[in-house]
Amino acid sequence: MHELLLHASVPTARHAQVLSVLAGVAAMQPQPFHERHLIYKPTRPPTRAAVQIGGSQAVQQNSTQKAKAGLQEDLFYLHLVEDLVEDAEKGGMSDGDVVMEDVHGLSGEDEVSGMIEDEHSSGRIQDPSHTDPKSSTRWTFQFRDVPEPGNRRPCTTRLIADTPITGGDGSAFMSAMEYTHTSTHHLVGHRLTHLSTSILLFRPCRPPSSSAQKPEPIDPRTYILQVSLRVSNGIAKPQLMSRGVKELMSLKETLRGVVELESVERGMLDTRMK
Protein backbone atom coordinates (compact mmCIF):
# COMPACT_ATOMS: atom_id res chain seq x y z
CA MET A 1 0.00 0.00 0.00
CA HIS A 2 1.22 3.51 -0.81
CA GLU A 3 1.05 6.45 1.56
CA LEU A 4 1.05 10.07 0.34
CA LEU A 5 2.26 12.61 2.91
CA LEU A 6 2.60 16.31 3.61
CA HIS A 7 3.95 17.88 6.81
CA ALA A 8 4.08 21.24 8.57
CA SER A 9 5.49 22.56 11.83
CA VAL A 10 3.03 24.32 14.16
CA PRO A 11 4.31 26.51 17.04
CA THR A 12 2.83 25.56 20.39
CA ALA A 13 1.39 29.07 20.75
CA ARG A 14 -0.76 28.45 17.65
CA HIS A 15 -1.83 24.91 18.51
CA ALA A 16 -5.36 25.75 19.67
CA GLN A 17 -5.97 28.03 16.68
CA VAL A 18 -4.77 25.49 14.11
CA LEU A 19 -6.70 22.66 15.77
CA SER A 20 -9.86 24.77 15.63
CA VAL A 21 -9.35 25.47 11.92
CA LEU A 22 -8.75 21.78 11.20
CA ALA A 23 -11.95 20.90 13.06
CA GLY A 24 -13.86 23.34 10.87
CA VAL A 25 -12.35 22.01 7.64
CA ALA A 26 -12.98 18.39 8.62
CA ALA A 27 -16.42 19.20 10.08
CA MET A 28 -15.75 17.05 13.13
CA GLN A 29 -14.41 17.26 16.65
CA PRO A 30 -10.73 16.34 17.03
CA GLN A 31 -10.29 12.87 18.52
CA PRO A 32 -7.58 12.01 21.09
CA PHE A 33 -4.53 10.29 19.62
CA HIS A 34 -1.91 8.56 21.77
CA GLU A 35 0.41 5.80 20.59
CA ARG A 36 3.41 4.12 22.16
CA HIS A 37 6.06 3.15 19.61
CA LEU A 38 8.57 0.43 20.42
CA ILE A 39 11.43 0.65 17.91
CA TYR A 40 13.24 -2.51 16.87
CA LYS A 41 16.42 -2.84 14.86
CA PRO A 42 17.77 -5.93 13.07
CA THR A 43 20.52 -7.83 14.84
CA ARG A 44 21.54 -9.91 11.83
CA PRO A 45 23.95 -8.59 9.21
CA PRO A 46 22.82 -8.10 5.60
CA THR A 47 22.31 -11.35 3.70
CA ARG A 48 25.40 -12.39 1.83
CA ALA A 49 25.27 -14.54 -1.27
CA ALA A 50 28.00 -17.16 -1.36
CA VAL A 51 30.70 -16.65 -4.00
CA GLN A 52 31.61 -19.79 -5.87
CA ILE A 53 35.29 -20.77 -5.82
CA GLY A 54 36.59 -22.13 -9.11
CA GLY A 55 34.55 -22.83 -12.21
CA SER A 56 34.25 -20.67 -15.28
CA GLN A 57 34.89 -16.95 -15.20
CA ALA A 58 31.28 -16.25 -16.18
CA VAL A 59 29.96 -18.22 -13.21
CA GLN A 60 32.46 -16.51 -10.92
CA GLN A 61 31.44 -13.04 -12.08
CA ASN A 62 27.74 -13.88 -11.67
CA SER A 63 28.27 -15.10 -8.12
CA THR A 64 30.33 -12.04 -7.25
CA GLN A 65 27.53 -9.76 -8.45
CA LYS A 66 25.05 -11.67 -6.28
CA ALA A 67 27.35 -11.33 -3.30
CA LYS A 68 27.64 -7.58 -3.81
CA ALA A 69 23.87 -7.31 -4.07
CA GLY A 70 23.57 -9.16 -0.74
CA LEU A 71 26.01 -6.78 0.91
CA GLN A 72 23.93 -3.85 -0.25
CA GLU A 73 20.60 -5.21 1.02
CA ASP A 74 18.72 -2.62 3.09
CA LEU A 75 17.67 -3.39 6.64
CA PHE A 76 14.90 -1.37 8.26
CA TYR A 77 13.81 -0.32 11.72
CA LEU A 78 10.38 -1.74 12.59
CA HIS A 79 7.74 -0.53 15.04
CA LEU A 80 5.38 -2.24 17.44
CA VAL A 81 2.68 0.34 18.13
CA GLU A 82 0.28 0.30 21.08
CA ASP A 83 -2.94 2.32 20.92
CA LEU A 84 -3.27 3.93 24.36
CA VAL A 85 -6.58 5.74 23.79
CA GLU A 86 -9.60 4.03 25.31
CA ASP A 87 -12.56 3.36 22.99
CA ALA A 88 -14.79 5.64 25.06
CA GLU A 89 -12.46 8.58 24.41
CA LYS A 90 -12.60 8.20 20.62
CA GLY A 91 -16.16 9.38 20.28
CA GLY A 92 -17.10 6.54 17.98
CA MET A 93 -14.31 7.26 15.49
CA SER A 94 -12.69 4.27 13.78
CA ASP A 95 -9.10 3.39 14.64
CA GLY A 96 -8.33 2.87 10.98
CA ASP A 97 -7.26 5.20 8.24
CA VAL A 98 -9.35 5.76 5.16
CA VAL A 99 -7.94 3.97 2.15
CA MET A 100 -8.43 5.04 -1.44
CA GLU A 101 -9.35 2.01 -3.51
CA ASP A 102 -10.67 1.34 -6.98
CA VAL A 103 -14.40 0.58 -6.82
CA HIS A 104 -15.70 -1.60 -9.65
CA GLY A 105 -18.62 -0.16 -11.57
CA LEU A 106 -17.87 3.48 -10.74
CA SER A 107 -17.02 5.98 -13.44
CA GLY A 108 -17.08 9.71 -14.12
CA GLU A 109 -15.78 12.73 -12.24
CA ASP A 110 -18.43 12.47 -9.52
CA GLU A 111 -17.55 8.95 -8.40
CA VAL A 112 -16.61 8.47 -4.80
CA SER A 113 -12.91 8.76 -4.04
CA GLY A 114 -12.72 5.32 -2.50
CA MET A 115 -13.97 2.93 0.12
CA ILE A 116 -13.38 3.41 3.81
CA GLU A 117 -11.94 0.37 5.51
CA ASP A 118 -10.55 -0.30 8.95
CA GLU A 119 -6.79 -0.66 8.59
CA HIS A 120 -6.06 -1.38 12.26
CA SER A 121 -8.52 -3.88 13.66
CA SER A 122 -8.36 -4.53 17.36
CA GLY A 123 -5.93 -7.18 18.50
CA ARG A 124 -4.64 -8.45 21.80
CA ILE A 125 -1.04 -9.08 22.70
CA GLN A 126 1.10 -9.36 25.77
CA ASP A 127 2.96 -6.16 26.56
CA PRO A 128 6.28 -6.44 24.66
CA SER A 129 8.08 -4.72 27.53
CA HIS A 130 6.87 -7.53 29.82
CA THR A 131 5.87 -5.06 32.56
CA ASP A 132 2.69 -7.06 33.01
CA PRO A 133 2.56 -10.43 31.20
CA LYS A 134 -1.20 -10.66 31.79
CA SER A 135 -2.04 -7.25 30.30
CA SER A 136 -3.94 -7.23 27.01
CA THR A 137 -3.79 -4.20 24.75
CA ARG A 138 -4.05 -3.38 21.08
CA TRP A 139 -0.86 -3.60 19.08
CA THR A 140 0.07 -3.11 15.42
CA PHE A 141 3.20 -4.15 13.58
CA GLN A 142 4.36 -1.26 11.36
CA PHE A 143 6.77 -1.12 8.45
CA ARG A 144 7.64 2.14 6.69
CA ASP A 145 9.77 2.07 3.54
CA VAL A 146 12.17 4.87 2.67
CA PRO A 147 10.30 7.51 0.61
CA GLU A 148 10.57 7.34 -3.15
CA PRO A 149 13.45 9.41 -4.58
CA GLY A 150 13.06 12.31 -6.98
CA ASN A 151 10.26 14.83 -7.42
CA ARG A 152 7.74 12.81 -9.37
CA ARG A 153 4.91 14.05 -7.17
CA PRO A 154 4.38 17.20 -5.07
CA CYS A 155 4.17 15.10 -1.91
CA THR A 156 6.15 12.42 -0.11
CA THR A 157 5.35 8.90 -1.33
CA ARG A 158 6.33 5.66 0.37
CA LEU A 159 5.27 2.04 0.75
CA ILE A 160 3.84 1.02 4.12
CA ALA A 161 2.41 -2.04 5.86
CA ASP A 162 0.35 -2.13 9.06
CA THR A 163 -0.45 -5.56 10.47
CA PRO A 164 -2.72 -5.90 13.53
CA ILE A 165 -1.36 -8.38 16.09
CA THR A 166 -4.27 -10.48 17.29
CA GLY A 167 -2.46 -12.78 19.70
CA GLY A 168 0.83 -14.06 21.04
CA ASP A 169 3.91 -12.30 22.36
CA GLY A 170 5.07 -9.41 20.17
CA SER A 171 8.50 -9.27 21.79
CA ALA A 172 9.08 -12.97 21.12
CA PHE A 173 7.92 -12.50 17.54
CA MET A 174 10.45 -9.70 16.96
CA SER A 175 13.20 -11.75 18.57
CA ALA A 176 12.38 -14.67 16.27
CA MET A 177 12.85 -12.30 13.32
CA GLU A 178 16.26 -11.35 14.77
CA TYR A 179 15.19 -7.86 15.84
CA THR A 180 15.99 -6.27 19.19
CA HIS A 181 14.26 -3.42 21.05
CA THR A 182 16.30 -0.24 20.85
CA SER A 183 14.08 2.68 22.00
CA THR A 184 10.58 3.83 22.90
CA HIS A 185 8.69 7.04 22.23
CA HIS A 186 5.09 8.27 22.35
CA LEU A 187 3.03 10.24 19.84
CA VAL A 188 0.37 12.36 21.56
CA GLY A 189 -2.15 14.66 19.91
CA HIS A 190 -5.39 14.67 17.93
CA ARG A 191 -6.69 12.94 14.83
CA LEU A 192 -9.24 14.10 12.25
CA THR A 193 -10.46 12.83 8.89
CA HIS A 194 -11.30 14.89 5.81
CA LEU A 195 -12.69 12.85 2.89
CA SER A 196 -10.00 10.18 2.38
CA THR A 197 -7.28 12.11 4.18
CA SER A 198 -6.09 11.43 7.72
CA ILE A 199 -4.99 14.52 9.69
CA LEU A 200 -2.71 14.23 12.73
CA LEU A 201 -1.59 17.13 14.93
CA PHE A 202 0.79 15.71 17.52
CA ARG A 203 4.05 15.91 19.43
CA PRO A 204 6.68 13.17 19.85
CA CYS A 205 7.17 12.52 23.56
CA ARG A 206 9.52 10.70 25.88
CA PRO A 207 7.96 7.74 27.71
CA PRO A 208 6.90 8.53 31.30
CA SER A 209 8.98 7.09 34.11
CA SER A 210 5.85 5.90 35.91
CA SER A 211 2.19 5.23 35.11
CA ALA A 212 1.17 8.26 37.16
CA GLN A 213 3.11 10.64 34.92
CA LYS A 214 2.34 11.94 31.44
CA PRO A 215 4.72 11.66 28.47
CA GLU A 216 7.06 14.64 28.23
CA PRO A 217 7.32 16.39 24.82
CA ILE A 218 10.73 16.05 23.21
CA ASP A 219 10.38 19.58 21.83
CA PRO A 220 7.72 21.56 23.78
CA ARG A 221 8.00 24.49 21.37
CA THR A 222 6.28 22.87 18.41
CA TYR A 223 3.70 20.38 17.11
CA ILE A 224 3.85 18.34 13.92
CA LEU A 225 0.98 18.46 11.46
CA GLN A 226 0.81 15.43 9.17
CA VAL A 227 -1.80 14.91 6.46
CA SER A 228 -1.71 11.55 4.75
CA LEU A 229 -3.70 9.49 2.30
CA ARG A 230 -3.34 5.78 1.65
CA VAL A 231 -3.74 4.30 -1.81
CA SER A 232 -4.45 0.61 -2.29
CA ASN A 233 -2.90 -0.99 -5.38
CA GLY A 234 -1.33 2.28 -6.49
CA ILE A 235 1.18 0.59 -8.80
CA ALA A 236 -1.44 -1.23 -10.86
CA LYS A 237 -3.89 1.68 -10.69
CA PRO A 238 -1.90 4.89 -11.32
CA GLN A 239 -5.16 6.82 -11.70
CA LEU A 240 -5.80 6.21 -7.99
CA MET A 241 -2.42 7.74 -7.15
CA SER A 242 -3.31 10.77 -9.26
CA ARG A 243 -6.64 11.15 -7.47
CA GLY A 244 -4.94 10.80 -4.11
CA VAL A 245 -2.37 13.49 -4.95
CA LYS A 246 -5.15 15.76 -6.20
CA GLU A 247 -7.11 15.39 -2.94
CA LEU A 248 -3.99 16.03 -0.85
CA MET A 249 -3.11 19.14 -2.87
CA SER A 250 -6.68 20.40 -2.53
CA LEU A 251 -6.41 20.21 1.27
CA LYS A 252 -3.04 21.94 1.12
CA GLU A 253 -4.61 24.85 -0.76
CA THR A 254 -7.52 24.98 1.69
CA LEU A 255 -5.09 25.35 4.61
CA ARG A 256 -2.77 27.80 2.84
CA GLY A 257 -2.29 30.87 5.04
CA VAL A 258 -2.99 28.83 8.17
CA VAL A 259 -0.19 26.28 7.76
CA GLU A 260 2.21 25.64 4.90
CA LEU A 261 2.13 21.92 4.16
CA GLU A 262 5.21 20.68 2.32
CA SER A 263 6.94 17.49 1.27
CA VAL A 264 9.75 16.88 3.76
CA GLU A 265 13.30 15.96 2.86
CA ARG A 266 13.54 12.26 2.02
CA GLY A 267 16.30 11.63 4.55
CA MET A 268 14.11 12.76 7.45
CA LEU A 269 11.82 9.75 6.91
CA ASP A 270 14.57 7.26 6.09
CA THR A 271 13.86 4.12 8.14
CA ARG A 272 16.90 2.14 6.99
CA MET A 273 19.53 1.07 9.49
CA LYS A 274 22.78 2.84 8.68
Salt bridges, closest charged atoms under 4 A:
GLU3 OE1 - ARG158 NE 2.98
GLU3 OE2 - ARG230 NE 3.74
GLU35 OE1 - HIS37 NE2 2.85
GLU35 OE2 - ARG191 NH2 3.98
ASP74 OD2 - ARG272 NH1 3.84
GLU82 OE1 - ARG36 NH2 2.78
ASP83 OD2 - LYS90 NZ 2.57
ASP83 OD2 - ARG138 NH2 3.27
ASP87 OD1 - LYS90 NZ 3.91
ASP87 OD1 - ARG138 NH1 3.06
ASP95 OD1 - LYS90 NZ 2.24
ASP95 OD2 - ARG138 NH1 2.69
ASP97 OD2 - HIS120 NE2 3.47
ASP97 OD1 - ARG191 NH1 3.58
ASP97 OD2 - ARG230 NH2 3.31
ASP102 OD2 - LYS237 NZ 3.33
GLU111 OE2 - ARG243 NH1 2.90
GLU119 OE2 - ARG230 NH1 3.80
ASP127 OD1 - ARG36 NH2 3.16
GLU148 OE2 - HIS2 NE2 3.56
GLU148 OE1 - ARG152 NH1 3.50
GLU148 OE1 - ARG153 NH1 3.13
ASP162 OD2 - HIS120 NE2 3.39
ASP162 OD1 - ARG144 NH1 2.65
ASP162 OD2 - ARG230 NH1 3.17
ASP169 OD2 - HIS130 NE2 3.83
GLU216 OE2 - ARG206 NH1 3.72
ASP219 OD1 - ARG221 NE 2.90
GLU253 OE2 - ARG256 NH2 2.58
GLU260 OE1 - ARG256 NH1 3.57
GLU262 OE1 - LYS252 NZ 3.62
ASP270 OD2 - ARG272 NH2 2.77
ASP270 OD2 - LYS274 NZ 3.19
